[in-house]
Structure formats: structure tokens, C-alpha cells
């Protein structure tokens, strides 16, 4: 009797899990808010639009430190591949610009352009809500900054390579 009940519960759970896999794949637009675990408030805002079955366009405002004069903008392409248990692998190509505006001197203290390769995992909590973990290795293309003790702008080409810049958490809503 116990074996029959256990088998029935196992099959029922498997059927519900299979049904859940079919229901979570909907939605052609997505809004993500980036959150750092030990910092209060959002750190980035991102919008994604579906252009084909697996391809998405992603646009984002990064480093929401507008009070400090820092921000950035990124625009790129993303692919999504379904994994097990209502999760997706996301990867893509995303050029971006980041700037630091010095409000005291009223000019740009630093700005850089880079080419990023975002890679991460999305876990769908419900059909519309998701939790994502993403890293963005990037190659710096151009960087310019001001040195405080010199009046001229110092430019540097080829900002370097950053292969691991941490993992960012994202809370998302798909519609």
C-alpha cells in the first residue's frame, strides 16, 4: 500500500512538473532590475524584447549612481536556451558606454566604451516573475580620464580585458 501511494505521489509530482515546464515559456517582453546583495536599491534597469524564438534585444541603463554623476548605457543581442526545472541559459554580445560626470568641475571626469559578453541563468519563479544571475566579461575599447594634478585630458586606448567582474542578481517581470 505504501509503495502504491509513493508511486502515485511521484507520478503526480512529475506530471505537475511537466505541465509547469510548458506554462513558463510565454512572454515576449521582459523588464529586469539589477540588485546587488549588500547594497540597498537598484543598480541597473534593463528591458528585453523578443525578436525570434530564442533571440532577444536587450537595452539597459547601468550603474544607477546618478546622484554621483555615474551611469552607462548598453545595447545588445541575447540568446536564451531552455534548461531543466523552469530555467534558462542566457548569453550574448553587448557593447556599452559608461561615464562619470564631475559635477564640481562641470565636465566628464572619465568615460569608456567596451564590448561585453553577458552570460547567466534565469530561474522562473512563476510564469511572469524570474530571478537571474549574470556576469559580464568585457573588453575595453576606449577609455578617457582626467588626472587631477594635470590640466589636460589623458586618453588611453584599449581599456583592457576584464574576464570576471562579479555576479549580479536580477529580479525580472516577463509580459
PyMOL commands that set and color helices and strands:
alter all, ss='L'
color gray80, all
select helices_A, chain A and resi 2-23
alter helices_A, ss='H'
color red, helices_A
select strands_A, chain A and resi 29-35+42-50+55-65+70-82+87-102+107-124+129-146+153-162+168-174
alter strands_A, ss='S'
color yellow, strands_A
deselect
rebuild
show_as cartoon
